[in-house]
Amino acid sequence: MLRFLNWTTTLYAMKYLKLLLLIVFFSSCKAQDNALLIRQKLISDLSETPIFPVLTAEINNQISWKEKYTYLDSIEIYTITYLSDGLKINGFLVKPKKKGKYPCVIYNRGGNREFGSLKIGHGAITLGRIAKEGYVVIASQYRGNGGSEGQEEFGGKDVNDITILPEVLKEIEDADTDRIGMYGWSRGGMMTYIALTKTKNIKAAIVGGAVSDNFLTIKDRPEMETNVIEELIPNYYTNKETELKKRSAVQWANKFSKNVPILMLHGNSDWRVKPEQSLHLALKFEENRIPYRLIMFEGEDHGISEHKKEVNEQVIKWLDKYLKNKEPLPNMKYHGR
């Protein structure tokens, strides 16, 4: 009788264990089905990439990193593919090698189509310089670019490719998704402005040479309308006024959160995006009491190329201030003696 009870108990235990394993299996499958990050590939050997000669020099008959790139030993660079609106979108992820929980930065590239698309060099230098300071940095090629599925819309539905990234970052072990900043240059600045009105996940933002008024863009550079805007924005000429307004932050500065400080960087000799664009938007920020800091670089071009060191320092200071150190927001009420 005792043997029978023991055998019955064992059978029940085995059935229970099988049921438990099935539940775990199907839960795991469901979690995989819901995953947004579908590929994350480490670039383990930069010597096999085209950027390697730029990063290295021969020292004592040995190829070594140039002094300003020695940080590459402390970071990891990945190519990634993630889902946005069901489309497979490519991009880059760069993070410190040392395990930990790091604040995050979403970097928004400039250009359009393959002009300005992200290469390994962007991962090693542009993103790497931020990652080495203790940040998880993620960047999108945008739909239709860099092998991504879909069609680019120059600030239309492709904005979804960056507003989904806080969710993608939740699948990165080292990412602290309570501390996310956003950084965009040129067209990427326009994407940043639009994204800031569509997500509440961003704690601080930085833009450089940012497009904030596309009416001014096509006035200053008519070829931008014929060669870029009309080709990328769906049904552009049937709804021109509305589509340009959607992509011109100066038209809707009142929509920006008063809880997201914005650092604006611009060269006042920039011919690609005239400095008036940032100046006009700064005045709108003034009217709406949006926290911002505008730095104009005298005699500088679109990439602020002669003051790169200062630009990089300002970027890290801003990120550290509001993401790492969680300093209080500036007092935007008129005050003082």
Secondary structure, 3 states (H helix, E strand, C coil): CHHHHHHHHHHHHHHHHHHHHHHHHHHHHHHHHCCCEEEEEECCCHHHCCCHHHHEEEECCEEEECHHHHHHHHEEEEEEEEEECCEEEEEEEEEECCCCCEEEEEEECCCECCECCCCHHHHHHHHHHHHCCCCEEEEECCCCCCCCCCCCCCCCHHHHHHHCHHHHHCCCCCEEEEEEEEEEECHHHHHHHHHHCCCCCCCEEEEECCCCCHHHHHHHCHHHHHHHHHHHCCCHHHCHHHHHHHCCHHHCHHHCCCCCCEEEEEECCCCCCCCHHHHHHHHHHHHHCCCEEEEEECCCCCCCHHHHHHHHHHHHHHHHHHHHCCCCCCCCCCCCC
